[in-house]
Amino acid sequence: MAHIVIIGAGIGGMPAAYEMRERLPKEHRVTVVSAVDYFQFVPSNPWIAVGWRQREDIVLQVGPLLAKKGIEFIAQAVTAIDAPGNRLTLANGDALAYDYLVITTGPKLSFDEVPGAGPASHGGGGHTHSVCSVDHAQAFWADYQEFLKNPGPIVVGAMPMASCFGPAYEFAFIVDADLRKRKLRNKVPMTFVTSEPYIGHLGLGGVGDSKSMLESEMRGHDIKWITNARTTRVEAGKLFTTQLDDQGQVLKEHEVPFKLAMMLPAFKGVDAVAAVPELCNPRGFVIIDEHQRSKKYRNIFSAGVCVAIPPVETTPVPTGAPKTGYMIETMVTAIVHNIAADLSGQPADARATWNAICLADMGDTGAAFVALPQIPPRNVNWFKKGKWVHLAKIAFEKYFMRKMKTGNSEPIYEKYVLKALGIVRLAE
Ligand SMILES: Cc1cc2nc3c(=O)[nH]c(=O)nc-3n(C[C@H](O)[C@H](O)[C@H](O)COP(=O)(O)OP(=O)(O)OC[C@H]3O[C@@H](n4cnc5c(N)ncnc54)[C@H](O)[C@@H]3O)c2cc1C
């Protein structure tokens, strides 16, 4: 009998638990340990921030859902991992032994890298918001309602070392759409400040025609932008950013005024994971081989935002490569295959495709991209805009929430529809 422990109950952890339970014989135990007792559908947080969704629409209590499938759940943060000893220490002081460990702890939101940035309640200086968690999105919504009574300039964007740019664009367009509906857009100058070298880079070196399409959308929506932006500090109502040129030399210093700001922070690995000797790169992301397996500790696997992926290319202001939902699910499927193979004495050689598919809502329309594989040159490099994306994003939310409620992580129709489009989870 083996005990498989999964840390994290997010977009990676929940499917990992369900898929593991489904695939492994019943004699093996599966336990999920997570810092909070709920799952949140992170892609819908931007809608929470403008009041288009309520918390209960996108949050699920995971204990009862996992219990129905025979998966144990512990709602405690992991504070230390003794990798050579195969043991975790939890926040309440308990110890938990494992045979295999799956790390899906997502990002540490590293607000403190830019003085004055980030919600004060999350270790930041308090002058900018985030939509990375449901709590942060609710905090934006509270301030946004006050802002609407007396609007002013808004700043949206991403800090140096951010690795998730789609949600920043998405949020800028959602706020724009919301303000237009309220007939207040004329009172709100908007500036998009990003560490990307150009609009539409997305941490991916661009996808298809993303540069010109997104630039055109920003112009069409009266959103000004500053790229290659190394934001250095934030004060109440002022964001200080140094714009670099393509050679990394200073081009211009900007002091951008705002009444409300949402800046995605730098991402790092969470402390308990980053502290394990030789498990992670210097920013605390888990170093894995092509089978999602730690190079140092062969019974540790990892998926999601917490894994180390090299940037697609070097950029004047450092940016990271995004890890999107479907890509994370492909990583999870590979891990489940590999642990099952290891347990039955077979070679653990499954490889995830890491196919990047993303739907970004723009309020009333949207933009979708498919990058197969993620690192160019690609077999599929596709970026399209249309109202259908807005509808598809709503469908994606309902569909994923249903998958998490029913515990079926890859329903058969998903498998065959995506396969028909040439999108599969495991590499041949
Ligand atoms: C605002 C936003 C919007 C996004 N929108 C999209 C989108 O539309 N489409 C898309 O494909 N991707 C999107 N992404 C990217 C990606 O899908 C998400 O970031 C996704 O949530 C990542 O999943 P994850 O499992 O790696 O981390 P998370 O979903 O963040 O889960 C991490 C889990 O680990 C737990 N945890 C953390 N530390 C500990 C600890 N020490 N002990 C125990 N538990 C711990 C947390 O409680 C949580 O349960 C978006 C990302 C952001 C930030």
The ligand as a Gaussian input file, in Angstrom:
#p B3LYP/6-31G(d) Opt

LIG

0 1
 C       -6.122000      36.004000     -12.271000
 C       -5.750000      34.786000     -13.044000
 C       -6.547000      34.380000     -14.097000
 C       -6.219000      33.238000     -14.829000
 N       -7.021000      32.893000     -15.877000
 C       -6.718000      31.782000     -16.579000
 C       -7.572000      31.383000     -17.666000
 O       -8.540000      32.049000     -17.984000
 N       -7.278000      30.243000     -18.324000
 C       -6.185000      29.493000     -17.983000
 O       -5.954000      28.473000     -18.612000
 N       -5.355000      29.848000     -16.995000
 C       -5.598000      30.982000     -16.276000
 N       -4.767000      31.337000     -15.253000
 C       -3.524000      30.555000     -15.014000
 C       -3.697000      29.292000     -14.165000
 O       -4.684000      28.456000     -14.739000
 C       -4.077000      29.582000     -12.713000
 O       -3.085000      30.379000     -12.111000
 C       -4.272000      28.309000     -11.868000
 O       -4.978000      28.646000     -10.703000
 C       -2.970000      27.638000     -11.498000
 O       -3.253000      26.409000     -10.871000
 P       -2.306000      25.779000      -9.753000
 O       -2.931000      24.499000      -9.332000
 O       -0.908000      25.765000     -10.221000
 O       -2.364000      26.830000      -8.539000
 P       -3.612000      27.303000      -7.700000
 O       -4.881000      27.108000      -8.437000
 O       -3.248000      28.670000      -7.244000
 O       -3.638000      26.304000      -6.445000
 C       -2.627000      26.305000      -5.481000
 C       -3.133000      25.519000      -4.273000
 O       -2.044000      25.297000      -3.378000
 C       -2.456000      25.599000      -2.048000
 N       -1.234000      25.939000      -1.275000
 C       -0.345000      26.928000      -1.516000
 N        0.634000      26.890000      -0.602000
 C        0.360000      25.853000       0.230000
 C        0.991000      25.297000       1.376000
 N        2.134000      25.790000       1.874000
 N        0.417000      24.239000       1.988000
 C       -0.745000      23.700000       1.515000
 N       -1.377000      24.185000       0.437000
 C       -0.839000      25.240000      -0.211000
 C       -3.445000      26.731000      -2.236000
 O       -4.286000      26.863000      -1.097000
 C       -4.202000      26.245000      -3.475000
 O       -5.197000      25.312000      -3.098000
 C       -5.063000      32.477000     -14.510000
 C       -4.247000      32.904000     -13.445000
 C       -4.570000      34.051000     -12.733000
 C       -3.667000      34.484000     -11.593000

